[in-house]
Amino acid sequence: VGDQGNAYQEAVVMPGAWRFLNLKKGDSVLDLACGQGVFSHCIYERGVQVEGIDVSGELICYATRRSS
């Protein structure tokens, strides 16, 4: 899905999840099955502390590299 997610994720999933979660700057979140970290990155950019967990070590490595 690339660095920003696909068009559906960008237009529907991430904005909808953001509204649903009602997170505030300074909150903390655990992103289960975070994949390459697209949603984790979106949350982090809004001032929320986020930790991502995924079964795929390869995807975790990718997420870690792009967030450094």
N, C-alpha and C positions, 0 to 999 in steps of 0.2 A: 504493500500500500504506500510505499515511499515514506518520506520524512514527514509529510503533512497529513497523511491519510488520503483516502480517495474522496471524490466529490461528495458522495453520500455521507461519509463520516464528517466531513467539514461542514456541510450544509444542514444536516439533520441530527446525526448521532451526538457529536460533541456539544452543540448548543443545547440540545434537549437534555442531555445528561447533566450539563452545567446548571441548567435551571432546576432540574429535579433534585440534585444534590444540595443546592442552596449553600454552597461553600463560601466562606469569607476569607479574606487575606489573613494569614497566620494559622488557619486550620491545618490539620494533618490528615492525610489520606493514605490508605494502602490500596494500591491498584493490583488486584489479583488477575493473573493471566494478561499481563501488560504487553506481551508481544515485544515489538521493537520500541515501545514507549511513546507512541504518538499521543495517546490521551494523557499519559503522565506528563508529557512535555507541555501540553495545552493547559493542564491544571497548574503546573509549576509557573508558567508565564503569568498567571493571575495571582501569584503570591501565596499559593498553598504549598505546604511542605508535602512531598509525595515520595513514597517508596514503592517500587514496582517489583513484583514477583512473577516469574513465569517458569514453566517446566523446561523450556528451551534455553539452554545455556548460550546457544548461538545468538538468539534474539536478545538476551540480556546483555551480551557483549556489544551488540549493535547499539542498543539503547544507552549503554554506559558511554560508548565512544561518542555518540552524537550529543550527549548532555554535558560533556566535559568542556 
